[in-house]
Structure formats: C-alpha cells, structure tokens
Amino acid sequence: MLNFLARRIAQIVPTLFFVSALIFSLQQLLPGDPALVMAGEERDPAVIEQIRQQYKLDQPIPVQYVYWLKGVLSGNFGESLRNKMPVRELIAQKLPVTLQLGSMAILIAFFIGIPAGIVSAVKKGTAWDYGANLLALWGISTPNFWLGILLIFLFSIKLGWLPASGYVPLTEDWRASLAATIMPAFVLGNAISAILMRHTRSAMLQVLESDYVRTARAKGLSERSVILKHAMRNALTPIITLGALELGTLLSGAVLTEQIFSIPGFGKLIVDAVFNRDYAVVQGVVLVTATVYITLNLVADVAYILVNPRLRG
C-alpha cells in the first residue's frame, strides 16, 4: 500500500506542475489588460506603469509564472482585483460551501442510484427493472434549473417547509444549514443517481454471470449473501471511480444550481471572476479545483485496493 501511494504521489506532483503552467498560460489568452483593470477609470499612465512593476506585469511571461508559482507554493494566490481580498481567503470561504453541497449530493445519489441499480440487475426483465430504468431516465432528462424551481415552488412556497434560497454555515446552525442545502443537493444528486444506477446495473449484470457467483450459489449460500457479499463488492470498482469523478465535477459544475438557490459556492465564485476578469481568482480557483479533483482520484484508487484486495499486487 505504501509503495502504491508513493508511486501515485510521484505522478501527482508533475501533473500539478503541468496543470499550473497550463492554467497560467491560458490565462494570458483572456482579452484585456490586468493593469488597466486595476488602475480604475482614471488610468493615469504613471499609475499603470507602477502597477505593472508591482505585479511583475512588465516581465516576460515565464518570469511572471515563476513569481506566481513561488507565491502559490507559499500559500499566496494573489489578491482579488474586485474584492481587494487575498484569493486564499476567498477560497477558504467558498470551498467549504461547495464541499458540503457536493458531499450531500453524492450521498443522495449513492442512496438512490446504487440500490436502484442492484434491484434492476437482480430483477432483470421485471417491473422492478423497468421502474428503475424509468427512474434513471427521469434523472438524466430532468433539467436542473426546472427541478430546482419546481422544488422551490412546492416545498418553499406551497408547503413552507424549507427556505427558498440562502446558505447557513454548519458551524452556526446545522439544522438550518441542512434545511438550506437539501433541495440544491437533491437537484444535483438526482442526475448523478441516474448515472450511478445505469453503471451499477451494468456492473452487477456482468458480475452475476461470473463463475464465482455461480459457485457461491452452488454451495447453497443465500441469494442475499451472494448479492451483497460477492457480487456487489466486485461491482463497486467502477462505481467508486464514477463517484469520485462526479464529486470532482460538482466542485466546479454546480454553477446553475448555486445561482438558482443563491448558494455562495465555488462555482459562482469562478464565474463571477471570469466575468469581472479577476485573473488571480480564476487562477487560484482553477488550480485548487484541479488539485481536489486529482486528490479524489487518488482516494478512489486507494478505495479500489480496500474493496478488492487482489489489486494490491
């Protein structure tokens, strides 16, 4: 296990270096001059020149990258042009919000998608199978914005059970926090559960036709034991991968849902930064998102070994 982790971490370091260089390079392609943005409306030539020298914008791009990378390695992502706040503080404020929302969405997706996929595979060709596939079709076909508006209308306006928008940190009031995030989490988890259901069904159908499953049944084991202890455990490998990738996607892809429910998360932060040409925020957010995404892949690889010991060799 330790050797495996050492190899994977050795692969992660150059990957992150390449990602950081790519992020910085692509940032240079965005239209507009950062010095002009920071100078404001007056745009005094002397002020603009001072800004260029202060932020090393008068240096060649490779030199600018080295200065930026040194700051990143020391935990300094720069300063937001719009908010005049350190990017590190903005990330620290917004990332926990999206992590909470994404974690709840993944849990909801697992709770719905995996059981539905198992039932669909075990009851292939029956009404349970058709019902599970119908549920998956609903999840894939339903637009997030429409489902979000429908939930707000039903549970907030008509029933008054949940707040229509806003966010409350878990540290302040965990009940109010869960109440504020359960609807957007369900909206995000609904689509993911459909994908999980289809992958779980496919993996289970393949595993149920394996020789060791037939052997287990021939030994007289109960059907429940065969499904849960033998088939499901071996079918979890692709599901773990999918869950890790979907959680990583949620960190940057929950923009529309965050807008509908007024959730001040990571996705909204990066969209606002792009529209406002807040270069330091874009670079910091994309780099942190890539790091979290790569880390989740490492966690998925470790989970493979824990679920399937045969991969330890």
N, C-alpha and C positions, 0 to 999 in steps of 0.2 A: 504493500500500500504506500509506504513512504517513497519507494523508488518511483512509483507511478505518479505521485504528487509532485516529486522533484522534476520529472520529465515534463509534466503538464505546465508547471510554473515556468520552466525554462522556455517553453513555447509561448507562454503568455507575454513575457517581457518584450521580445522583439515584435510581437503582434501589436501591443500597445504603442510601441515606438512608431511603428508604421502608421497606425491609426492617427496618432498625434500629428505626424508630418502631413498626412492626407487632410486632416481637419484644417490645419493651418494653411495649407496650400489652396484648398478650395475656398477658404475664407477670403483669400486675396482676389478671387474672381467676382466677388459681390460688387455691384456698382456703388459708387460714392467714395468719398474721401473721409476717413475717420477724423482727421484733423479738422476738416470743415464742420463736421457734425459736432465735435467737442467745442469748437470756437463759438458756436451760437450764431445769432443773427448778425452781429456786427462784423465778424470775420476780418478783424484787423490783421494785416499781413504779419506784423510783429508777433501777435498772439499766436497765429497759426504756426509760425516758424518755431516759437518756443514750445508749442505742443508737440511738434514733430521731433524736436530734440529730446523732450522729456520722455516721450513714449517710444523713442528709438525708431520713429517712422521715417527718418531721413537715412536710415541704414539699409543695406541690401536685405532682401527677404530672408536669405539663410541666416544672417546675423540676427534679424528680428526673431526668427524661430528659436535660435539658441537662447536668447534672452527670455522668451516666453516659456520655453521648456524648463529653464532654470527656476523660474517662478513657480511653475506647476509642481516640480519636484519638491519645492519647499512649502507647498500648500497655498501658494499665492496665484490665483487665477486671474488677477487683474481687478479692475474696477468697472462697474456698470456705468455707461455713459448717460443713461437715462435717470437712474435712481441715485447715482453717486454713492453706491454701496459696494463693498467688496463682493465679488462674484461668489466667493466661498460662503458668505453669509446668506446670499440669496438661495444657493443650492441647499444649504443646511435647513432653510425654512421650507422649501418646496418639495424636496425629495421625500421626506417622511410622509407627506400627504399622499403622494402618488404611490409610495410603497404600501401604505395602508390600503388604499383603494385597489391596487393591483393584487395584493395578497388576498383580500376579501373576494375579489372577482375570481381568482384561481380556485379558492376553496369552494365557492359556489359552483364553478364549472366542474371540479372534481366530484362534488357531491351529486351533481345531476348526470354528468356525462359518463363517468365510469360505470355506475350501476346500470344505467340505461344500455350501455354497450354490452355489458356482460349478459344482461337479460335478453337482449336482442340476439346475441350469438347462441346462447343456450336454448332459447325458444325459437330458433330459426324457422321461418315459414309460418309462424302462428300469428295470432292477433297481437301478442306482445311485441313481436318483431316489427310488425307494421306500425304499431303505435310508437315504438322507439324511433323508427325511421322518420315518422311524421314529426316527432318532436325535434329531431335533428334538422329536418327541412325547415321547420319554423325558425329555429335558432339561426340558421345560415341566411335565411331570406329576409328576416326582420331587420330593417334599418335601425341603428342605434338611436338616431335622433327621434324617430317616430315612437319607438318603445319608451324612450325617456319621457317624452311629452305625455304619452298615454299614462305612464305610472304617476307622473306629477298630477295629472287631472284626476286620476282615480284615488290615490292614497293621500294626496295633499289637499286637493280642492274639495272633492266629494266626501271623503271619509275623514279627513283631517287627522290622520294617524301619524304622518311623517312630514318633516319640513320639506318645502319645495326646493330650497336651494341653501347654499352656505356650507360652512365647514366648522366643526368644533374639534380642537385637538384632543387626542385620547387622554393626555395628561390633565386636562381641565375637567372634562366630564365624559367618561367613557360611554355612558348610556346615550347622551346627546350626540356624541361622535358617531356611534354605530347607527343611530337613527338618521343622521345626515348623510351617511355614506352607503347605506344598504341598498337604496334604489340605484344610484350610479354603478355600484358594484354588481348588482344583478344585471343591469343593462350590458356591462362588459362581459360578465360571466356567461350570459345567455348564448352569445355567439361562440365563445370558446367551448362551452359544453357540447355544442353540436359537433364541433370538430373532434373533440375528445371521444364523443360517442362513436363516431364513424371509425376512428383509429382503434378504439378499444374493441369494437365489434370485429373488425378485420383481423386484429391480432389474436383475439380469442378463437375465432373460427379456424385460424391456421394452427393454433396450439392444440385445440380439441381434436384435431385429426392426427396428432403426433403419436408415435409408438408408445412413449412412456405414459401417455394418458390412457391409452387402451390397456396397457399393462396394469395401471393402477385400478382401473375398473375390473379387470380380470381377477385381481387379488381380492375383490369383494369390498373395496372401500366405498363409503357412501358417496353419492353424487355431489353432495355439498363439499366433502373433503377433497374430492377430485378437482372440483372447480376452483375452490378458494386456495387450497394449499399447493396444487400442482399447476393447473392451467393459468390461473390469474397471475401468480408470481412470475411465471416466464413471459407472460404477455405484457408485463409492466414496463419493460425496457423501452420500447418506442413511445409509450405514454409519458414516461419521465422526461424524455427528450422534448416532446411536444410541450409539456407543461412548463419546462424551463424556458423554452424559446418564446412561448406565449407571454409569460411573465415579463421577460425582457422587452417584448413588443409593447406591452401595456405601459411601460415606463415612459415611452415616447409617443405612443399612438393613441392615448386616451384624450386627445385634444377636444374632439367634438363633444364627448360626454362631459368633460370638465366644463366646457362652455355652457352647456345646457343647464347643468346643476350648480353653476358658479363655484366650482371647486378650484381653489388656488393651487393647482398642482404643477408638476414638472412640464407636462405638455403645453399648458397655457404659457408658461414662462418662456419656453423656447420659441413659440410662435410670436409672442409679443416682441421678443428680442430680434427676430428676423425682420419683422415689420418696421421696427424702430432702428434697425441697423446697429444694434448694440453688440458689437463684434466680440468683446470679451465674454459676454454672457453666452453667446452662441457657441464659442469655442469651449468654454468650461462645461456647459450643459451636455454638448455632444460627446466630449471626452469622458465625462462621468457616466453617461448613458452607455457608451461603448464598454467602459470598464465593468459596469454592473452586468452587462449582457455577457461578456466573456467569463466573468466570475460565475454566473448562473450556469453556463455550460460546464465549467469545472465541477460545480456542485452536482450537476446531472451525471457527469462521468463517475464521480465518487459513488453516487446512488446506484449506478449500474452494478458496481462491484459488490455493494452491500446487498442488493437484491439477487444478483446472480453470481455466486462465488466462483463459478467456472471462468469468469473473466479476469480473475486475479493473476493468472499466469501471464 
